[in-house]
Amino acid sequence: MSYAGPEFGSPQPRRPRRRPLAVALAVLVPGALIGWLVYGGVSGAADGNGTAAAASPRASAPPTVSSTTAEDKKPLGSLRGKVVVIDPGHNLTNFRHTAEINRKVDIGTNRKECDTTGTSTNSGYAEAKFTLDVAHRLRTLLERRGATVKLTQDGDRPYGPCVDERARIGNRAKADAVVSIHADGASAGQRGYHVILPGRVHHGIADTRRIVAPSAELGKSIAHDFGRATHTAPSNYIGHGTGLDTRTDLGGLNLSKVPKVFIECANMRDSRDAALLTSAAWRQKAAQGISDGIVSFLHG
């Protein structure tokens, strides 16, 4: 803070009093100067530094005004400008359209069914219901960070979409990351999550060569953060404890031109895993884990 000293420029006195005033000033000014220096020294000592800057009222610089850019205003961990496509596996009403979902589509390596009904817990909680619920939770988390989020389906279609269309949706969006959400239907006693990565495919209409490496990074990031958020272990039946599995027989991966993975969140046919999948609180943790993995990947 700048300091303005006392003004000594008082109106000019009449000439007959000039000499007495000069004498008075000669006496007062040195005394005032000594007093001011003593005050400065005491003030500096009180500040605990006793530097020349502390002794001078003009030594403290005026407040610095920093210019704030749009980048400075960007929230920590922001995903603004990023596009994420969430693919909720299967569809709740696929079972009503068996002819349509059994139609074969080209996945590059061969032809495969358009879609399937998915699995369910022994009590009837459908995989498609689980995947859509987690997708909604995940969308909310990512949008809070500023990402543009698209779903391949939002319970707004009679069936599907087919696996080849699911891949095209991510491609058309030029997504920075695509995650297909699933839950497995393995035997009882087989537990845990695993993330499926695209293998190297260059055949027919499929060419994954450019996405294999970034997809692997995305998958590793999600596998790590999913386990941490859900307090669950990687699959004890796929991936040899790594929580990762590479496949070349899934159209949704083979036809993708952007980084993409599948996550099997748990086994619906195991009673202990089913208890997790049917818990709203655990589904929120699952969504958080996937979100954290995506954020880690997108921030490199």
C-alpha positions as CSV (number, residue, x, y, z in Angstrom):
1,M,0.0,0.0,0.0
2,S,1.5,3.3,-1.0
3,Y,2.0,5.9,1.7
4,A,1.7,9.7,1.2
5,G,3.9,11.7,3.7
6,P,3.0,14.9,5.4
7,E,2.9,18.0,3.2
8,F,5.4,20.7,4.2
9,G,4.3,23.2,1.5
10,S,2.2,25.6,3.8
11,P,1.2,29.1,2.6
12,Q,4.2,31.5,2.2
13,P,4.7,33.5,5.6
14,R,5.2,37.2,5.7
15,R,8.8,38.3,5.2
16,P,9.3,39.8,8.7
17,R,8.8,36.2,10.2
18,R,11.0,34.4,7.8
19,R,14.0,34.1,10.1
20,P,12.1,32.7,13.1
21,L,10.3,30.2,11.0
22,A,13.6,29.0,9.4
23,V,15.0,28.6,12.9
24,A,12.0,26.6,14.0
25,L,12.1,24.3,11.0
26,A,15.8,23.8,11.5
27,V,15.0,22.5,15.0
28,L,11.9,20.5,14.2
29,V,12.8,18.6,11.0
30,P,15.8,16.7,12.4
31,G,13.8,15.7,15.4
32,A,10.9,14.5,13.3
33,L,13.3,12.6,11.1
34,I,14.9,10.9,14.1
35,G,11.5,10.0,15.5
36,W,10.3,8.6,12.2
37,L,13.5,6.4,11.9
38,V,13.0,5.1,15.4
39,Y,9.4,4.3,14.6
40,G,10.5,2.5,11.4
41,G,13.0,0.4,13.3
42,V,10.4,-0.6,16.0
43,S,7.8,-1.4,13.3
44,G,10.3,-3.5,11.5
45,A,11.2,-5.4,14.6
46,A,7.5,-6.0,15.4
47,D,7.1,-7.5,11.9
48,G,9.9,-9.9,12.8
49,N,12.1,-9.1,9.8
50,G,13.7,-5.7,10.4
51,T,14.5,-5.2,6.8
52,A,14.9,-2.0,4.9
53,A,11.7,-2.7,3.1
54,A,9.8,-3.0,6.4
55,A,11.2,0.4,7.5
56,S,10.0,2.3,4.5
57,P,6.3,3.0,4.0
58,R,6.8,3.0,0.3
59,A,8.6,-0.4,0.2
60,S,5.4,-2.5,0.2
61,A,4.4,-3.0,-3.5
62,P,0.8,-2.4,-4.5
63,P,-1.4,-5.5,-4.9
64,T,-0.7,-7.4,-8.0
65,V,-3.7,-7.7,-10.3
66,S,-3.5,-11.1,-12.2
67,S,-5.3,-11.6,-15.5
68,T,-7.6,-14.7,-15.4
69,T,-7.9,-16.6,-18.6
70,A,-10.6,-19.0,-19.6
71,E,-8.2,-21.9,-19.0
72,D,-7.7,-20.7,-15.4
73,K,-11.4,-20.9,-14.8
74,K,-11.5,-24.5,-16.0
75,P,-12.4,-26.8,-13.1
76,L,-9.8,-29.1,-11.8
77,G,-10.2,-32.4,-13.6
78,S,-12.5,-30.9,-16.2
79,L,-13.6,-32.9,-19.2
80,R,-14.9,-30.0,-21.1
81,G,-14.4,-30.6,-24.8
82,K,-14.3,-34.4,-24.3
83,V,-16.9,-36.8,-25.7
84,V,-17.7,-40.0,-24.0
85,V,-20.1,-42.7,-25.3
86,I,-21.7,-45.0,-22.8
87,D,-23.0,-48.3,-24.2
88,P,-25.5,-49.9,-21.8
89,G,-25.4,-53.6,-22.8
90,H,-28.5,-55.3,-24.3
91,N,-32.0,-53.9,-24.1
92,L,-34.8,-54.7,-21.6
93,T,-37.3,-55.5,-24.4
94,N,-34.9,-57.5,-26.7
95,F,-36.8,-60.7,-25.7
96,R,-39.9,-59.4,-27.5
97,H,-37.9,-59.1,-30.8
98,T,-36.1,-62.4,-31.1
99,A,-36.2,-62.4,-35.0
100,E,-34.6,-59.0,-35.1
101,I,-31.9,-59.6,-32.5
102,N,-31.0,-63.0,-34.0
103,R,-30.3,-61.4,-37.4
104,K,-26.6,-61.8,-38.3
105,V,-24.4,-58.7,-38.8
106,D,-20.8,-58.4,-40.1
107,I,-18.3,-57.9,-37.4
108,G,-15.2,-58.2,-39.6
109,T,-13.9,-61.6,-38.5
110,N,-17.3,-63.3,-39.1
111,R,-21.0,-62.7,-38.8
112,K,-22.7,-62.6,-35.4
113,E,-26.2,-62.0,-33.9
114,C,-27.4,-58.4,-33.9
115,D,-27.7,-58.5,-30.1
116,T,-28.8,-60.9,-27.2
117,T,-31.2,-60.6,-24.3
118,G,-28.3,-60.6,-21.8
119,T,-28.4,-62.5,-18.5
120,S,-30.0,-62.0,-15.1
121,T,-29.6,-62.9,-11.5
122,N,-31.3,-66.0,-10.1
123,S,-34.1,-63.7,-8.7
124,G,-34.7,-62.2,-12.1
125,Y,-32.9,-58.9,-12.0
126,A,-32.0,-58.3,-15.7
127,E,-28.6,-57.4,-16.9
128,A,-30.2,-54.8,-19.2
129,K,-31.8,-53.1,-16.2
130,F,-28.4,-53.1,-14.4
131,T,-26.5,-51.7,-17.3
132,L,-28.9,-48.9,-18.0
133,D,-29.0,-47.9,-14.3
134,V,-25.2,-47.7,-14.1
135,A,-25.1,-45.8,-17.5
136,H,-27.4,-43.1,-16.1
137,R,-25.3,-42.8,-12.9
138,L,-22.1,-42.7,-15.0
139,R,-23.6,-40.0,-17.4
140,T,-24.4,-37.8,-14.4
141,L,-20.8,-38.1,-13.0
142,L,-19.2,-37.3,-16.3
143,E,-21.5,-34.4,-17.2
144,R,-20.7,-32.9,-13.8
145,R,-17.1,-32.8,-15.0
146,G,-18.1,-31.1,-18.2
147,A,-18.0,-34.0,-20.7
148,T,-20.4,-34.4,-23.6
149,V,-22.0,-37.8,-23.0
150,K,-23.9,-39.9,-25.5
151,L,-25.7,-43.2,-24.8
152,T,-26.1,-45.8,-27.5
153,Q,-29.6,-46.5,-26.2
154,D,-31.6,-45.1,-23.3
155,G,-34.5,-47.5,-23.0
156,D,-36.0,-45.6,-26.0
157,R,-35.8,-48.4,-28.6
158,P,-37.8,-51.6,-29.0
159,Y,-34.6,-53.6,-29.3
160,G,-30.9,-53.3,-29.9
161,P,-29.1,-51.4,-31.3
162,C,-27.2,-54.1,-33.1
163,V,-23.6,-54.5,-32.1
164,D,-22.4,-53.0,-35.4
165,E,-24.6,-49.9,-34.9
166,R,-23.3,-49.6,-31.3
167,A,-19.8,-49.3,-32.7
168,R,-20.9,-46.8,-35.4
169,I,-22.5,-44.5,-32.7
170,G,-19.1,-44.1,-31.0
171,N,-17.3,-43.6,-34.3
172,R,-19.8,-41.0,-35.5
173,A,-19.5,-39.1,-32.2
174,K,-15.7,-39.2,-32.6
175,A,-15.6,-40.2,-29.0
176,D,-12.5,-39.8,-26.9
177,A,-13.6,-42.9,-25.0
178,V,-16.4,-45.6,-25.2
179,V,-17.3,-47.9,-22.5
180,S,-19.8,-50.8,-22.9
181,I,-21.3,-51.8,-19.6
182,H,-22.2,-55.4,-18.8
183,A,-22.5,-58.0,-16.1
184,D,-21.5,-61.6,-16.7
185,G,-23.5,-64.8,-16.5
186,A,-20.9,-67.3,-15.4
187,S,-21.2,-70.2,-12.9
188,A,-21.8,-69.7,-9.2
189,G,-18.5,-69.3,-7.3
190,Q,-17.0,-67.4,-10.2
191,R,-16.7,-63.8,-9.0
192,G,-15.3,-60.4,-9.7
193,Y,-15.0,-57.9,-12.5
194,H,-13.0,-57.9,-15.7
195,V,-12.5,-55.4,-18.5
196,I,-12.4,-56.7,-22.1
197,L,-9.9,-55.1,-24.5
198,P,-10.0,-55.2,-28.3
199,G,-7.4,-57.5,-29.8
200,R,-5.6,-56.7,-33.1
201,V,-7.9,-57.3,-36.0
202,H,-7.4,-56.3,-39.6
203,H,-9.9,-58.3,-41.6
204,G,-12.9,-57.3,-43.8
205,I,-14.6,-54.2,-42.4
206,A,-12.7,-54.5,-39.1
207,D,-9.4,-52.7,-38.3
208,T,-8.5,-52.2,-34.7
209,R,-4.8,-51.5,-35.2
210,R,-5.0,-47.9,-34.3
211,I,-7.1,-48.3,-31.2
212,V,-5.5,-51.4,-29.5
213,A,-2.9,-49.4,-27.6
214,P,-5.2,-46.5,-26.3
215,S,-8.0,-49.0,-25.6
216,A,-5.6,-51.0,-23.4
217,E,-4.7,-47.8,-21.5
218,L,-8.4,-47.0,-21.0
219,G,-9.1,-50.6,-19.9
220,K,-6.2,-50.7,-17.4
221,S,-7.3,-47.3,-15.9
222,I,-10.9,-48.5,-15.5
223,A,-9.9,-51.9,-14.0
224,H,-7.7,-50.1,-11.4
225,D,-10.3,-47.5,-10.4
226,F,-13.3,-49.8,-10.5
227,G,-11.6,-52.2,-8.0
228,R,-10.7,-49.3,-5.7
229,A,-14.1,-47.7,-5.8
230,T,-16.2,-50.9,-5.4
231,H,-13.8,-52.7,-3.0
232,T,-14.1,-55.8,-5.2
233,A,-11.4,-58.0,-6.6
234,P,-10.6,-58.8,-10.3
235,S,-12.2,-61.8,-11.8
236,N,-11.2,-65.2,-10.4
237,Y,-12.0,-67.0,-13.6
238,I,-10.9,-64.7,-16.4
239,G,-7.7,-62.6,-16.8
240,H,-5.5,-64.5,-14.4
241,G,-6.0,-62.0,-11.7
242,T,-5.3,-58.9,-13.8
243,G,-9.0,-58.0,-14.4
244,L,-8.2,-57.7,-18.1
245,D,-9.2,-59.9,-21.1
246,T,-8.4,-59.4,-24.8
247,R,-10.9,-60.6,-27.4
248,T,-11.4,-60.4,-31.2
249,D,-14.9,-61.9,-31.4
250,L,-16.9,-58.9,-30.3
251,G,-18.4,-56.7,-33.0
252,G,-18.7,-53.7,-30.7
253,L,-14.9,-53.7,-30.3
254,N,-13.8,-55.0,-33.8
255,L,-15.7,-52.2,-35.6
256,S,-14.7,-49.4,-33.3
257,K,-12.4,-46.7,-34.6
258,V,-12.1,-44.9,-31.3
259,P,-10.7,-46.2,-27.9
260,K,-13.3,-48.6,-26.5
261,V,-13.6,-51.4,-23.9
262,F,-16.3,-53.6,-22.3
263,I,-16.6,-54.0,-18.5
264,E,-18.2,-57.0,-16.9
265,C,-18.9,-55.5,-13.5
266,A,-19.6,-58.8,-11.7
267,N,-21.2,-62.2,-12.1
268,M,-25.0,-62.1,-11.9
269,R,-25.2,-65.9,-11.3
270,D,-23.2,-65.8,-8.2
271,S,-25.2,-65.0,-5.1
272,R,-22.6,-62.8,-3.5
273,D,-22.0,-60.8,-6.7
274,A,-25.7,-60.6,-7.3
275,A,-26.2,-59.0,-3.9
276,L,-23.8,-56.3,-5.1
277,L,-25.4,-55.8,-8.5
278,T,-28.8,-55.4,-7.0
279,S,-27.6,-52.8,-4.5
280,A,-28.2,-49.2,-5.6
281,A,-25.4,-48.0,-3.3
282,W,-23.0,-50.5,-5.0
283,R,-24.1,-49.5,-8.5
284,Q,-23.2,-45.9,-7.6
285,K,-19.7,-47.1,-6.6
286,A,-19.5,-49.0,-9.8
287,A,-20.4,-45.9,-11.8
288,Q,-17.8,-43.9,-9.8
289,G,-15.1,-46.4,-10.5
290,I,-15.8,-46.4,-14.2
291,S,-15.9,-42.5,-14.2
292,D,-12.6,-42.3,-12.4
293,G,-11.0,-44.6,-14.8
294,I,-12.3,-42.6,-17.8
295,V,-11.1,-39.3,-16.2
296,S,-7.6,-40.8,-15.5
297,F,-7.4,-42.0,-19.1
298,L,-8.5,-38.7,-20.6
299,H,-6.1,-36.7,-18.5
300,G,-3.2,-39.0,-19.6
